[in-house]
Amino acid sequence: MRCPYCRENHDKVIDSRGADDGRVIRRRRHCQACGKRFTTYEHVEENNRLWVIKKDGTRVPYDRQKLLGGLQKACYKRPVSAKAVLAIVEEVEDDIFRRHEREVEAVEIGRETADRLKQLDQVAYVRFASVYKQFRDLDDLLDEVRDVLGSSQPDAPDQGKLF
Ligand SMILES: [Zn+2]
């Protein structure tokens, strides 16, 4: 890196640390020619980012915090540990980063996440799904709830015969 003081291209990195939640790396450099210190910042190039296509067609950079926040909201006061929530995020990321290089539809991230959440907690699943699917009306939501309850109670039809 060319020194801003003496223009020599002969420096040594003396410190590197992440900033802005890992999106930036800040490096302190020591110019071997003039002895001055300067700082450089390294960013992920925008083109290398995974973009998320929203329902209205707009694109935003993938943001782990958004997914994590949505899951945390869905799991509020539910018996799902913070560790389990983070594990879902990591699994979903592994999956979508492997299958998509440049862009992915938001609904796909939602579906991947909801599928995993469904195995953990049905209430959290319905909460999460109601946001990402943006049910058109209450009937759609109730259909989904019925599906969830139906799949978790395979013996339900026989219960009426007990009495
Ligand atoms: Zn210098």
Backbone and ligand atoms as CSV (ligand in chain L), in Angstrom:
chain,resi,resn,atom,element,x,y,z
A,1,MET,N,N,0.855,-1.195,0.000
A,1,MET,CA,C,0.000,0.000,0.000
A,1,MET,C,C,0.887,1.241,0.000
A,2,ARG,N,N,0.602,2.185,-0.928
A,2,ARG,CA,C,1.465,3.353,-1.033
A,2,ARG,C,C,1.284,4.292,0.157
A,3,CYS,N,N,2.342,4.687,0.774
A,3,CYS,CA,C,2.294,5.568,1.948
A,3,CYS,C,C,1.773,6.954,1.558
A,4,PRO,N,N,0.777,7.494,2.290
A,4,PRO,CA,C,0.223,8.812,1.951
A,4,PRO,C,C,1.186,9.963,2.266
A,5,TYR,N,N,2.242,9.684,3.021
A,5,TYR,CA,C,3.184,10.742,3.398
A,5,TYR,C,C,4.360,10.821,2.440
A,6,CYS,N,N,5.001,9.656,2.184
A,6,CYS,CA,C,6.218,9.698,1.374
A,6,CYS,C,C,6.051,9.018,0.020
A,7,ARG,N,N,4.851,8.441,-0.231
A,7,ARG,CA,C,4.519,7.793,-1.503
A,7,ARG,C,C,5.294,6.497,-1.767
A,8,GLU,N,N,6.085,6.058,-0.807
A,8,GLU,CA,C,6.793,4.785,-0.981
A,8,GLU,C,C,5.799,3.639,-0.813
A,9,ASN,N,N,6.071,2.558,-1.539
A,9,ASN,CA,C,5.184,1.407,-1.435
A,9,ASN,C,C,5.896,0.295,-0.660
A,10,HIS,N,N,6.065,0.556,0.640
A,10,HIS,CA,C,6.846,-0.379,1.438
A,10,HIS,C,C,6.396,-0.266,2.889
A,11,ASP,N,N,5.340,-1.018,3.206
A,11,ASP,CA,C,4.813,-0.886,4.562
A,11,ASP,C,C,4.601,-2.242,5.206
A,12,LYS,N,N,4.375,-2.192,6.510
A,12,LYS,CA,C,4.146,-3.399,7.271
A,12,LYS,C,C,2.845,-3.233,8.062
A,13,VAL,N,N,1.984,-4.265,8.020
A,13,VAL,CA,C,0.737,-4.196,8.788
A,13,VAL,C,C,1.063,-4.474,10.253
A,14,ILE,N,N,0.680,-3.539,11.132
A,14,ILE,CA,C,0.979,-3.742,12.547
A,14,ILE,C,C,-0.247,-4.130,13.362
A,15,ASP,N,N,-1.434,-3.912,12.789
A,15,ASP,CA,C,-2.644,-4.317,13.516
A,15,ASP,C,C,-3.798,-4.454,12.520
A,16,SER,N,N,-4.619,-5.504,12.698
A,16,SER,CA,C,-5.818,-5.700,11.875
A,16,SER,C,C,-6.980,-5.982,12.797
A,17,ARG,N,N,-8.058,-5.284,12.568
A,17,ARG,CA,C,-9.236,-5.643,13.368
A,17,ARG,C,C,-10.516,-5.388,12.589
A,18,GLY,N,N,-11.527,-6.161,12.906
A,18,GLY,CA,C,-12.825,-6.026,12.242
A,18,GLY,C,C,-13.571,-4.817,12.773
A,19,ALA,N,N,-14.395,-4.234,11.926
A,19,ALA,CA,C,-15.244,-3.129,12.347
A,19,ALA,C,C,-16.576,-3.260,11.622
A,20,ASP,N,N,-17.560,-2.502,12.088
A,20,ASP,CA,C,-18.871,-2.509,11.433
A,20,ASP,C,C,-19.408,-3.936,11.310
A,21,ASP,N,N,-19.371,-4.657,12.413
A,21,ASP,CA,C,-19.934,-6.006,12.461
A,21,ASP,C,C,-19.325,-6.936,11.410
A,22,GLY,N,N,-18.021,-6.845,11.231
A,22,GLY,CA,C,-17.335,-7.773,10.335
A,22,GLY,C,C,-17.377,-7.393,8.868
A,23,ARG,N,N,-18.044,-6.284,8.530
A,23,ARG,CA,C,-18.127,-5.897,7.127
A,23,ARG,C,C,-16.873,-5.159,6.656
A,24,VAL,N,N,-16.099,-4.691,7.613
A,24,VAL,CA,C,-14.908,-3.908,7.283
A,24,VAL,C,C,-13.731,-4.416,8.104
A,25,ILE,N,N,-12.544,-4.451,7.485
A,25,ILE,CA,C,-11.343,-4.726,8.270
A,25,ILE,C,C,-10.466,-3.478,8.239
A,26,ARG,N,N,-10.063,-3.061,9.421
A,26,ARG,CA,C,-9.249,-1.856,9.565
A,26,ARG,C,C,-7.814,-2.320,9.806
A,27,ARG,N,N,-6.875,-1.805,9.011
A,27,ARG,CA,C,-5.473,-2.182,9.194
A,27,ARG,C,C,-4.618,-0.958,9.502
A,28,ARG,N,N,-3.832,-1.083,10.571
A,28,ARG,CA,C,-2.845,-0.044,10.888
A,28,ARG,C,C,-1.570,-0.455,10.187
A,29,ARG,N,N,-0.981,0.463,9.431
A,29,ARG,CA,C,0.231,0.153,8.689
A,29,ARG,C,C,1.366,1.072,9.099
A,30,HIS,N,N,2.561,0.533,9.019
A,30,HIS,CA,C,3.754,1.271,9.393
A,30,HIS,C,C,4.644,1.373,8.163
A,31,CYS,N,N,4.855,2.595,7.699
A,31,CYS,CA,C,5.680,2.772,6.506
A,31,CYS,C,C,7.145,2.506,6.865
A,32,GLN,N,N,7.765,1.584,6.132
A,32,GLN,CA,C,9.156,1.217,6.416
A,32,GLN,C,C,10.136,2.266,5.889
A,33,ALA,N,N,9.631,3.129,4.987
A,33,ALA,CA,C,10.514,4.143,4.409
A,33,ALA,C,C,10.621,5.393,5.283
A,34,CYS,N,N,9.443,5.939,5.711
A,34,CYS,CA,C,9.488,7.187,6.474
A,34,CYS,C,C,9.116,7.002,7.939
A,35,GLY,N,N,8.627,5.824,8.280
A,35,GLY,CA,C,8.337,5.554,9.678
A,35,GLY,C,C,6.960,6.021,10.143
A,36,LYS,N,N,6.185,6.666,9.246
A,36,LYS,CA,C,4.856,7.133,9.669
A,36,LYS,C,C,3.851,5.979,9.654
A,37,ARG,N,N,2.763,6.197,10.371
A,37,ARG,CA,C,1.710,5.179,10.419
A,37,ARG,C,C,0.464,5.686,9.712
A,38,PHE,N,N,-0.230,4.789,9.042
A,38,PHE,CA,C,-1.495,5.161,8.417
A,38,PHE,C,C,-2.457,3.979,8.468
A,39,THR,N,N,-3.716,4.257,8.173
A,39,THR,CA,C,-4.767,3.243,8.308
A,39,THR,C,C,-5.430,2.987,6.970
A,40,THR,N,N,-5.699,1.714,6.698
A,40,THR,CA,C,-6.484,1.393,5.504
A,40,THR,C,C,-7.710,0.582,5.942
A,41,TYR,N,N,-8.748,0.656,5.131
A,41,TYR,CA,C,-9.967,-0.098,5.401
A,41,TYR,C,C,-10.250,-1.018,4.228
A,42,GLU,N,N,-10.573,-2.249,4.562
A,42,GLU,CA,C,-10.860,-3.230,3.533
A,42,GLU,C,C,-12.350,-3.590,3.614
A,43,HIS,N,N,-13.050,-3.435,2.484
A,43,HIS,CA,C,-14.481,-3.762,2.438
A,43,HIS,C,C,-14.715,-4.925,1.491
A,44,VAL,N,N,-15.792,-5.640,1.741
A,44,VAL,CA,C,-16.211,-6.627,0.755
A,44,VAL,C,C,-16.759,-5.833,-0.433
A,45,GLU,N,N,-16.345,-6.213,-1.603
A,45,GLU,CA,C,-16.825,-5.512,-2.780
A,45,GLU,C,C,-18.320,-5.766,-2.938
A,46,GLU,N,N,-19.038,-4.698,-3.216
A,46,GLU,CA,C,-20.496,-4.824,-3.324
A,46,GLU,C,C,-20.900,-5.933,-4.294
A,47,ASN,N,N,-20.152,-6.074,-5.370
A,47,ASN,CA,C,-20.494,-7.077,-6.382
A,47,ASN,C,C,-20.386,-8.506,-5.857
A,48,ASN,N,N,-19.605,-8.697,-4.811
A,48,ASN,CA,C,-19.435,-10.041,-4.271
A,48,ASN,C,C,-20.499,-10.403,-3.244
A,49,ARG,N,N,-21.327,-9.431,-2.955
A,49,ARG,CA,C,-22.349,-9.674,-1.942
A,49,ARG,C,C,-23.489,-10.492,-2.504
A,50,LEU,N,N,-24.166,-11.178,-1.593
A,50,LEU,CA,C,-25.389,-11.855,-1.983
A,50,LEU,C,C,-26.530,-10.843,-1.823
A,51,TRP,N,N,-27.280,-10.688,-2.903
A,51,TRP,CA,C,-28.399,-9.747,-2.865
A,51,TRP,C,C,-29.695,-10.503,-2.660
A,52,VAL,N,N,-30.571,-9.871,-1.924
A,52,VAL,CA,C,-31.869,-10.475,-1.643
A,52,VAL,C,C,-32.936,-9.723,-2.442
A,53,ILE,N,N,-33.699,-10.485,-3.226
A,53,ILE,CA,C,-34.770,-9.869,-4.017
A,53,ILE,C,C,-36.056,-9.920,-3.207
A,54,LYS,N,N,-36.566,-8.750,-2.910
A,54,LYS,CA,C,-37.776,-8.698,-2.100
A,54,LYS,C,C,-39.014,-8.887,-2.972
A,55,LYS,N,N,-40.166,-9.032,-2.301
A,55,LYS,CA,C,-41.412,-9.278,-3.027
A,55,LYS,C,C,-41.742,-8.184,-4.042
A,56,ASP,N,N,-41.402,-6.940,-3.721
A,56,ASP,CA,C,-41.721,-5.838,-4.636
A,56,ASP,C,C,-40.661,-5.688,-5.724
A,57,GLY,N,N,-39.696,-6.639,-5.784
A,57,GLY,CA,C,-38.695,-6.616,-6.848
A,57,GLY,C,C,-37.426,-5.857,-6.517
A,58,THR,N,N,-37.413,-5.122,-5.410
A,58,THR,CA,C,-36.208,-4.380,-5.059
A,58,THR,C,C,-35.171,-5.337,-4.458
A,59,ARG,N,N,-33.898,-4.944,-4.542
A,59,ARG,CA,C,-32.818,-5.775,-4.039
A,59,ARG,C,C,-32.097,-5.079,-2.894
A,60,VAL,N,N,-31.813,-5.855,-1.861
A,60,VAL,CA,C,-31.042,-5.327,-0.729
A,60,VAL,C,C,-29.944,-6.339,-0.414
A,61,PRO,N,N,-28.810,-5.875,0.132
A,61,PRO,CA,C,-27.755,-6.831,0.499
A,61,PRO,C,C,-28.259,-7.779,1.590
A,62,TYR,N,N,-27.836,-9.027,1.521
A,62,TYR,CA,C,-28.222,-9.978,2.563
A,62,TYR,C,C,-27.743,-9.451,3.913
A,63,ASP,N,N,-28.610,-9.560,4.906
A,63,ASP,CA,C,-28.295,-9.036,6.225
A,63,ASP,C,C,-28.683,-10.073,7.285
A,64,ARG,N,N,-27.662,-10.680,7.883
A,64,ARG,CA,C,-27.904,-11.705,8.892
A,64,ARG,C,C,-28.770,-11.174,10.037
A,65,GLN,N,N,-28.555,-9.926,10.424
A,65,GLN,CA,C,-29.290,-9.353,11.547
A,65,GLN,C,C,-30.796,-9.359,11.311
A,66,LYS,N,N,-31.189,-9.171,10.047
A,66,LYS,CA,C,-32.618,-9.149,9.737
A,66,LYS,C,C,-33.235,-10.522,9.963
A,67,LEU,N,N,-32.541,-11.544,9.478
A,67,LEU,CA,C,-33.049,-12.907,9.629
A,67,LEU,C,C,-33.072,-13.289,11.112
A,68,LEU,N,N,-31.995,-12.955,11.784
A,68,LEU,CA,C,-31.881,-13.258,13.211
A,68,LEU,C,C,-32.984,-12.542,13.993
A,69,GLY,N,N,-33.213,-11.284,13.662
A,69,GLY,CA,C,-34.243,-10.494,14.341
A,69,GLY,C,C,-35.632,-11.087,14.140
A,70,GLY,N,N,-35.920,-11.515,12.902
A,70,GLY,CA,C,-37.218,-12.110,12.604
A,70,GLY,C,C,-37.431,-13.395,13.392
A,71,LEU,N,N,-36.372,-14.188,13.484
A,71,LEU,CA,C,-36.458,-15.448,14.225
A,71,LEU,C,C,-36.638,-15.193,15.720
A,72,GLN,N,N,-35.893,-14.219,16.222
A,72,GLN,CA,C,-35.988,-13.917,17.657
A,72,GLN,C,C,-37.391,-13.451,18.021
A,73,LYS,N,N,-37.990,-12.651,17.129
A,73,LYS,CA,C,-39.353,-12.191,17.359
A,73,LYS,C,C,-40.315,-13.379,17.389
A,74,ALA,N,N,-40.128,-14.269,16.413
A,74,ALA,CA,C,-41.019,-15.435,16.315
A,74,ALA,C,C,-40.877,-16.345,17.538
A,75,CYS,N,N,-39.675,-16.383,18.107
A,75,CYS,CA,C,-39.411,-17.300,19.219
A,75,CYS,C,C,-39.597,-16.644,20.589
A,76,TYR,N,N,-40.115,-15.411,20.586
A,76,TYR,CA,C,-40.284,-14.685,21.846
A,76,TYR,C,C,-41.113,-15.499,22.835
A,77,LYS,N,N,-40.559,-15.716,24.014
A,77,LYS,CA,C,-41.215,-16.482,25.071
A,77,LYS,C,C,-41.571,-17.914,24.671
A,78,ARG,N,N,-40.900,-18.435,23.678
A,78,ARG,CA,C,-41.087,-19.838,23.299
A,78,ARG,C,C,-39.871,-20.620,23.774
A,79,PRO,N,N,-40.018,-21.924,23.986
A,79,PRO,CA,C,-38.876,-22.713,24.483
A,79,PRO,C,C,-37.864,-23.048,23.391
A,80,VAL,N,N,-37.336,-22.002,22.756
A,80,VAL,CA,C,-36.303,-22.191,21.733
A,80,VAL,C,C,-35.078,-21.401,22.174
A,81,SER,N,N,-33.956,-22.066,22.341
A,81,SER,CA,C,-32.775,-21.380,22.860
A,81,SER,C,C,-32.145,-20.454,21.827
A,82,ALA,N,N,-31.405,-19.474,22.335
A,82,ALA,CA,C,-30.699,-18.549,21.444
A,82,ALA,C,C,-29.722,-19.327,20.559
A,83,LYS,N,N,-29.174,-20.402,21.128
A,83,LYS,CA,C,-28.231,-21.228,20.390
A,83,LYS,C,C,-28.921,-21.915,19.198
A,84,ALA,N,N,-30.136,-22.392,19.440
A,84,ALA,CA,C,-30.893,-23.062,18.380
A,84,ALA,C,C,-31.268,-22.083,17.275
A,85,VAL,N,N,-31.602,-20.852,17.685
A,85,VAL,CA,C,-31.960,-19.819,16.706
A,85,VAL,C,C,-30.759,-19.506,15.812
A,86,LEU,N,N,-29.595,-19.357,16.447
A,86,LEU,CA,C,-28.387,-19.056,15.686
A,86,LEU,C,C,-28.020,-20.217,14.757
A,87,ALA,N,N,-28.265,-21.429,15.241
A,87,ALA,CA,C,-27.966,-22.609,14.413
A,87,ALA,C,C,-28.822,-22.619,13.147
A,88,ILE,N,N,-30.075,-22.193,13.278
A,88,ILE,CA,C,-30.952,-22.120,12.099
A,88,ILE,C,C,-30.380,-21.118,11.094
A,89,VAL,N,N,-30.000,-19.945,11.607
A,89,VAL,CA,C,-29.447,-18.909,10.721
A,89,VAL,C,C,-28.222,-19.452,9.982
A,90,GLU,N,N,-27.351,-20.154,10.718
A,90,GLU,CA,C,-26.127,-20.654,10.092
A,90,GLU,C,C,-26.411,-21.731,9.050
A,91,GLU,N,N,-27.380,-22.593,9.349
A,91,GLU,CA,C,-27.744,-23.625,8.378
A,91,GLU,C,C,-28.341,-23.016,7.116
A,92,VAL,N,N,-29.213,-22.026,7.325
A,92,VAL,CA,C,-29.857,-21.373,6.178
A,92,VAL,C,C,-28.801,-20.654,5.333
A,93,GLU,N,N,-27.873,-19.978,6.001
A,93,GLU,CA,C,-26.808,-19.281,5.270
A,93,GLU,C,C,-25.951,-20.269,4.474
A,94,ASP,N,N,-25.559,-21.360,5.127
A,94,ASP,CA,C,-24.764,-22.374,4.428
A,94,ASP,C,C,-25.461,-22.778,3.140
A,95,ASP,N,N,-26.761,-23.015,3.295
A,95,ASP,CA,C,-27.551,-23.491,2.183
A,95,ASP,C,C,-27.675,-22.458,1.059
A,96,ILE,N,N,-28.073,-21.247,1.412
A,96,ILE,CA,C,-28.310,-20.264,0.352
A,96,ILE,C,C,-27.007,-19.748,-0.253
A,97,PHE,N,N,-25.949,-19.662,0.540
A,97,PHE,CA,C,-24.676,-19.204,-0.024
A,97,PHE,C,C,-24.096,-20.246,-0.973
A,98,ARG,N,N,-24.399,-21.524,-0.705
A,98,ARG,CA,C,-23.893,-22.572,-1.582
A,98,ARG,C,C,-24.661,-22.603,-2.899
A,99,ARG,N,N,-25.961,-22.354,-2.818
A,99,ARG,CA,C,-26.783,-22.478,-4.020
A,99,ARG,C,C,-26.924,-21.197,-4.828
A,100,HIS,N,N,-26.621,-20.050,-4.198
A,100,HIS,CA,C,-26.792,-18.783,-4.916
A,100,HIS,C,C,-25.528,-17.945,-4.805
A,101,GLU,N,N,-25.018,-17.511,-5.943
A,101,GLU,CA,C,-23.804,-16.707,-5.898
A,101,GLU,C,C,-24.087,-15.221,-5.799
A,102,ARG,N,N,-25.111,-14.779,-6.506
A,102,ARG,CA,C,-25.330,-13.340,-6.584
A,102,ARG,C,C,-26.613,-12.868,-5.935
A,103,GLU,N,N,-27.686,-13.614,-6.151
A,103,GLU,CA,C,-28.942,-13.151,-5.581
A,103,GLU,C,C,-29.863,-14.307,-5.238
A,104,VAL,N,N,-30.725,-14.045,-4.294
A,104,VAL,CA,C,-31.666,-15.071,-3.831
A,104,VAL,C,C,-32.972,-14.352,-3.499
A,105,GLU,N,N,-34.094,-15.037,-3.729
A,105,GLU,CA,C,-35.368,-14.409,-3.407
A,105,GLU,C,C,-35.631,-14.493,-1.907
A,106,ALA,N,N,-36.172,-13.404,-1.387
A,106,ALA,CA,C,-36.452,-13.339,0.054
A,106,ALA,C,C,-37.353,-14.497,0.486
A,107,VAL,N,N,-38.329,-14.852,-0.367
A,107,VAL,CA,C,-39.250,-15.932,0.027
A,107,VAL,C,C,-38.509,-17.252,0.196
A,108,GLU,N,N,-37.421,-17.437,-0.565
A,108,GLU,CA,C,-36.671,-18.691,-0.416
A,108,GLU,C,C,-35.976,-18.742,0.942
A,109,ILE,N,N,-35.399,-17.619,1.341
A,109,ILE,CA,C,-34.779,-17.563,2.673
A,109,ILE,C,C,-35.845,-17.824,3.731
A,110,GLY,N,N,-37.010,-17.212,3.531
A,110,GLY,CA,C,-38.106,-17.397,4.479
A,110,GLY,C,C,-38.535,-18.854,4.569
A,111,ARG,N,N,-38.641,-19.489,3.404
A,111,ARG,CA,C,-39.097,-20.881,3.368
A,111,ARG,C,C,-38.078,-21.797,4.043
A,112,GLU,N,N,-36.807,-21.596,3.698
A,112,GLU,CA,C,-35.725,-22.405,4.298
A,112,GLU,C,C,-35.747,-22.288,5.830
A,113,THR,N,N,-35.934,-21.046,6.268
A,113,THR,CA,C,-35.920,-20.784,7.708
A,113,THR,C,C,-37.150,-21.404,8.373
A,114,ALA,N,N,-38.305,-21.188,7.759
A,114,ALA,CA,C,-39.559,-21.688,8.332
A,114,ALA,C,C,-39.537,-23.214,8.435
A,115,ASP,N,N,-38.999,-23.870,7.410
A,115,ASP,CA,C,-38.947,-25.335,7.425
A,115,ASP,C,C,-38.178,-25.846,8.633
A,116,ARG,N,N,-37.090,-25.161,8.954
A,116,ARG,CA,C,-36.273,-25.587,10.094
A,116,ARG,C,C,-36.941,-25.247,11.422
A,117,LEU,N,N,-37.566,-24.083,11.444
A,117,LEU,CA,C,-38.239,-23.654,12.664
A,117,LEU,C,C,-39.398,-24.589,13.003
A,118,LYS,N,N,-40.035,-25.099,11.965
A,118,LYS,CA,C,-41.185,-25.988,12.130
A,118,LYS,C,C,-40.811,-27.230,12.948
A,119,GLN,N,N,-39.568,-27.693,12.791
A,119,GLN,CA,C,-39.119,-28.873,13.532
A,119,GLN,C,C,-38.924,-28.571,15.016
A,120,LEU,N,N,-38.708,-27.290,15.312
A,120,LEU,CA,C,-38.388,-26.907,16.691
A,120,LEU,C,C,-39.591,-26.479,17.508
A,121,ASP,N,N,-40.400,-25.595,16.932
A,121,ASP,CA,C,-41.507,-25.037,17.703
A,121,ASP,C,C,-42.606,-24.565,16.751
A,122,GLN,N,N,-43.773,-25.155,16.909
A,122,GLN,CA,C,-44.864,-24.889,15.967
A,122,GLN,C,C,-45.430,-23.475,16.095
A,123,VAL,N,N,-45.487,-22.964,17.319
A,123,VAL,CA,C,-46.018,-21.617,17.501
A,123,VAL,C,C,-45.080,-20.595,16.857
A,124,ALA,N,N,-43.775,-20.766,17.121
A,124,ALA,CA,C,-42.788,-19.864,16.532
A,124,ALA,C,C,-42.852,-19.970,15.008
A,125,TYR,N,N,-43.073,-21.170,14.515
A,125,TYR,CA,C,-43.163,-21.376,13.070
A,125,TYR,C,C,-44.316,-20.579,12.470
A,126,VAL,N,N,-45.492,-20.683,13.083
A,126,VAL,CA,C,-46.655,-19.968,12.537
A,126,VAL,C,C,-46.437,-18.453,12.595
A,127,ARG,N,N,-45.859,-17.993,13.695
A,127,ARG,CA,C,-45.544,-16.559,13.788
A,127,ARG,C,C,-44.615,-16.130,12.669
A,128,PHE,N,N,-43.550,-16.920,12.476
A,128,PHE,CA,C,-42.556,-16.563,11.465
A,128,PHE,C,C,-43.173,-16.626,10.071
A,129,ALA,N,N,-43.901,-17.716,9.817
A,129,ALA,CA,C,-44.491,-17.902,8.495
A,129,ALA,C,C,-45.501,-16.812,8.173
A,130,SER,N,N,-46.208,-16.315,9.197
A,130,SER,CA,C,-47.215,-15.292,8.946
A,130,SER,C,C,-46.577,-14.006,8.455
A,131,VAL,N,N,-45.306,-13.796,8.825
A,131,VAL,CA,C,-44.610,-12.600,8.363
A,131,VAL,C,C,-44.030,-12.818,6.963
A,132,TYR,N,N,-43.311,-13.932,6.781
A,132,TYR,CA,C,-42.630,-14.072,5.500
A,132,TYR,C,C,-43.576,-14.412,4.355
A,133,LYS,N,N,-44.667,-15.104,4.677
A,133,LYS,CA,C,-45.619,-15.423,3.612
A,133,LYS,C,C,-46.597,-14.283,3.373
A,134,GLN,N,N,-46.690,-13.385,4.329
A,134,GLN,CA,C,-47.638,-12.276,4.256
A,134,GLN,C,C,-48.994,-12.769,3.777
A,135,PHE,N,N,-49.594,-13.565,4.613
A,135,PHE,CA,C,-50.887,-14.168,4.275
A,135,PHE,C,C,-51.862,-13.106,3.790
A,136,ARG,N,N,-52.564,-13.463,2.741
A,136,ARG,CA,C,-53.490,-12.497,2.153
A,136,ARG,C,C,-54.602,-12.143,3.135
A,137,ASP,N,N,-55.082,-13.113,3.845
A,137,ASP,CA,C,-56.139,-12.820,4.821
A,137,ASP,C,C,-56.109,-13.850,5.945
A,138,LEU,N,N,-57.039,-13.710,6.838
A,138,LEU,CA,C,-57.057,-14.566,8.010
A,138,LEU,C,C,-57.265,-16.039,7.634
A,139,ASP,N,N,-58.046,-16.289,6.578
A,139,ASP,CA,C,-58.299,-17.676,6.173
A,139,ASP,C,C,-57.002,-18.389,5.784
A,140,ASP,N,N,-56.141,-17.682,5.062
A,140,ASP,CA,C,-54.849,-18.269,4.678
A,140,ASP,C,C,-54.059,-18.661,5.917
A,141,LEU,N,N,-54.062,-17.756,6.885
A,141,LEU,CA,C,-53.313,-18.005,8.109
A,141,LEU,C,C,-53.906,-19.202,8.850
A,142,LEU,N,N,-55.232,-19.257,8.914
A,142,LEU,CA,C,-55.876,-20.372,9.620
A,142,LEU,C,C,-55.616,-21.703,8.915
A,143,ASP,N,N,-55.564,-21.670,7.591
A,143,ASP,CA,C,-55.229,-22.880,6.835
A,143,ASP,C,C,-53.864,-23.401,7.269
A,144,GLU,N,N,-52.922,-22.458,7.384
A,144,GLU,CA,C,-51.568,-22.832,7.769
A,144,GLU,C,C,-51.549,-23.398,9.187
A,145,VAL,N,N,-52.308,-22.767,10.075
A,145,VAL,CA,C,-52.374,-23.238,11.462
A,145,VAL,C,C,-52.973,-24.634,11.494
A,146,ARG,N,N,-54.018,-24.868,10.686
A,146,ARG,CA,C,-54.656,-26.185,10.632
A,146,ARG,C,C,-53.660,-27.243,10.142
A,147,ASP,N,N,-52.874,-26.867,9.126
A,147,ASP,CA,C,-51.851,-27.796,8.615
A,147,ASP,C,C,-50.881,-28.181,9.723
A,148,VAL,N,N,-50.444,-27.169,10.459
A,148,VAL,CA,C,-49.481,-27.401,11.530
A,148,VAL,C,C,-50.072,-28.307,12.596
A,149,LEU,N,N,-51.278,-27.982,13.029
A,149,LEU,CA,C,-51.910,-28.785,14.070
A,149,LEU,C,C,-52.198,-30.190,13.568
A,150,GLY,N,N,-52.622,-30.284,12.319
A,150,GLY,CA,C,-52.927,-31.598,11.744
A,150,GLY,C,C,-51.698,-32.479,11.708
A,151,SER,N,N,-50.572,-31.909,11.301
A,151,SER,CA,C,-49.370,-32.731,11.149
A,151,SER,C,C,-48.767,-33.115,12.493
A,152,SER,N,N,-49.103,-32.347,13.546
A,152,SER,CA,C,-48.520,-32.679,14.846
A,152,SER,C,C,-49.441,-33.583,15.651
A,153,GLN,N,N,-50.664,-33.810,15.167
A,153,GLN,CA,C,-51.607,-34.668,15.890
A,153,GLN,C,C,-52.173,-35.738,14.967
A,154,PRO,N,N,-51.346,-36.691,14.594
A,154,PRO,CA,C,-51.800,-37.707,13.643
A,154,PRO,C,C,-52.948,-38.567,14.174
A,155,ASP,N,N,-53.116,-38.624,15.509
A,155,ASP,CA,C,-54.167,-39.481,16.073
A,155,ASP,C,C,-55.487,-38.746,16.290
A,156,ALA,N,N,-55.515,-37.485,15.933
A,156,ALA,CA,C,-56.673,-36.650,16.222
A,156,ALA,C,C,-58.028,-37.264,15.835
A,157,PRO,N,N,-58.176,-37.897,14.666
A,157,PRO,CA,C,-59.504,-38.395,14.275
A,157,PRO,C,C,-60.087,-39.407,15.258
A,158,ASP,N,N,-59.257,-40.114,15.990
A,158,ASP,CA,C,-59.770,-41.149,16.891
A,158,ASP,C,C,-60.213,-40.625,18.245
A,159,GLN,N,N,-59.807,-39.412,18.547
A,159,GLN,CA,C,-60.038,-38.910,19.906
A,159,GLN,C,C,-61.520,-38.855,20.275
A,160,GLY,N,N,-62.364,-38.534,19.291
A,160,GLY,CA,C,-63.784,-38.406,19.569
A,160,GLY,C,C,-64.421,-39.725,20.011
A,161,LYS,N,N,-63.806,-40.824,19.668
A,161,LYS,CA,C,-64.424,-42.135,19.950
A,161,LYS,C,C,-64.152,-42.621,21.379
A,162,LEU,N,N,-63.321,-41.869,22.100
A,162,LEU,CA,C,-62.959,-42.324,23.449
A,162,LEU,C,C,-64.115,-42.185,24.423
A,163,PHE,N,N,-65.056,-41.293,24.121
A,163,PHE,CA,C,-66.120,-41.052,25.116
A,163,PHE,C,C,-67.484,-41.497,24.635
L,1,ZN,ZN,ZN,6.146,6.694,4.192
